[in-house]
Amino acid sequence: MSHNTSANIATADALTLLLSNQHALAAALEEISQWVASQGGNGAADNALAALEGLDLHAKALTEAINTVRNG
């Protein structure tokens, strides 16, 4: 019996899109934090980098969820 129903495939595809968006946001946030730091805003840059840690943690959880849904 296959666990890859159309609903599972759609869910995994949607999660994959969210993960892709999350990676793009993380890259943009990192670029912005580097620019802010270069302009002397080290505190704001540190806050942005702390937010990146949350994005990384959530990206790992999304990856695990995608793998669970795709593999049944």
N, C-alpha and C positions, 0 to 999 in steps of 0.2 A: 504494500500500500504506500503510495507516494504522499509525502508530507508537503510537497510543493504545490499547494492549491493555488488557484489564481489570486485568492485573497492574500496568501502568504507572499506570493511574488510581488503583488502590488505594495504590500506593507514594506517588504525589504527594499523595493525600489524607492519608495518614499523616504525611508530612513537613510538610504544612500544619498539621496538628494540633500537631505538635511545635513548629513555629514559633510558633503561637498561644500555647502554653504558655510558650515562652521569653519572649515579649513580656510575658506576665502576670507571670512571675517577675522580669523586669527592672524592671517598674513597681513591684512590691512591694519589691524591694531598694532602689530609689531612694527610696521613701517612708520605709523603715526607716532608711536612711543619713541622710536629712535629720533625722529625729527623733533619732537617736543624736548627730549633730553638735550639735543644739540642746540636748542634755543634757550637752555637754562632751566627748563621746567622739570627738574629731576624728580620732584615729588609726584607730579602728574604722570610722568613716564613710569615710575615705580608702580603706581596704581593701575596703569594700563597693563603692565607686565603681570601683576597679580591677577588681573581679570583673565589673562591668557592661560594661567594655570587652571582656572575653572573650565575654560574652553577645552583644554587638553584632557582634563578629567572626563568631561562630558563626551568628547570625541571617542575616548576609549569605551565608554558605556554604550554609545551608539554602535560602534564597531562590533561589540559583543552581541548586541541585540540583533544586528543585521545577520551575523553568523548564525545565531540561534534560529531566527526565522527561516533563513535560507536552508539550513541543514536539518530543520525539523527538530 
